[in-house]
Amino acid sequence: MKHTGILATLVLLFSLITGFAHANEPGAININTADVIVLASLNGIGESKAKAIVAYRDENGPFQSVEDLANVKGIGARTVENNAERLSVE
């Protein structure tokens, strides 16, 4: 019966992995609604930059375009460019 616990763990891990894979499809991350954890999954964005994105959004309202993400202190055009296919504002 110990195998049941291992199997359940493997199924859970597989579900999480496939869920993350789908979350990373082009346009899947809405920068106007994503939380810190999701934003921190972006290339070049750690927890502190993700918090800065949320703070900027709270203070200035929703982003009008993906490129507006570069207005957040510490996030440059290259970071936006590297993630552009995964981002949306809708």
C-alpha positions in Angstrom: 0.0 0.0 0.0 3.0 2.3 0.2 3.0 2.5 -3.6 -0.4 4.2 -3.5 1.1 7.2 -1.8 4.0 7.4 -4.2 1.6 7.0 -7.1 -0.6 9.8 -5.8 2.5 12.0 -5.3 3.6 11.4 -8.9 0.1 12.1 -10.3 0.1 15.4 -8.3 3.5 16.4 -9.6 2.6 15.6 -13.2 -0.6 17.7 -12.8 1.4 20.6 -11.5 4.0 20.3 -14.2 1.5 20.2 -17.0 -0.4 23.1 -15.4 2.8 25.2 -15.4 3.4 24.2 -19.0 0.0 25.5 -20.0 0.4 28.7 -18.0 3.6 29.4 -20.1 1.8 29.3 -23.4 2.0 32.5 -25.5 -0.3 35.2 -24.1 -1.2 33.1 -21.1 0.0 35.6 -18.4 -2.1 38.7 -18.1 0.1 41.3 -16.4 -2.9 43.2 -15.2 -4.3 40.3 -13.1 -1.3 38.0 -12.4 -0.1 37.6 -8.9 3.5 37.8 -7.6 4.0 34.0 -7.9 3.0 33.9 -11.6 4.9 37.1 -12.4 8.0 35.7 -10.7 7.9 32.8 -13.1 8.8 35.1 -16.0 12.4 35.2 -17.4 14.4 37.8 -15.6 11.7 38.5 -13.0 12.2 37.4 -9.4 10.0 37.9 -6.4 11.1 41.5 -5.8 10.5 42.6 -9.4 7.2 40.8 -9.4 6.2 42.7 -6.3 7.3 45.9 -8.0 5.0 45.1 -11.0 2.0 44.6 -8.7 2.8 47.8 -6.8 3.1 49.7 -10.0 -0.2 48.3 -11.3 -1.9 49.2 -8.0 -0.6 52.7 -8.1 -1.0 53.5 -11.8 -3.9 51.3 -12.9 -3.8 48.5 -15.5 -1.1 48.3 -18.1 -2.3 49.5 -21.6 0.2 47.4 -23.4 2.8 44.7 -22.7 5.6 47.2 -23.5 4.3 49.4 -20.6 5.9 46.8 -18.3 9.2 48.5 -19.0 7.9 51.5 -17.0 8.3 49.5 -13.8 11.6 50.4 -12.1 14.1 47.6 -12.6 12.5 46.1 -15.7 14.0 47.0 -19.0 12.9 46.6 -22.6 15.1 43.5 -23.0 13.2 41.7 -20.2 9.9 42.7 -21.8 11.1 41.5 -25.2 12.2 38.2 -23.7 8.8 37.5 -22.3 6.5 39.3 -24.8 5.1 36.1 -26.4 4.0 34.9 -23.0 2.3 38.1 -21.9 -1.0 39.9 -22.4 -3.0 42.8 -21.0 -6.4 41.3 -21.7 
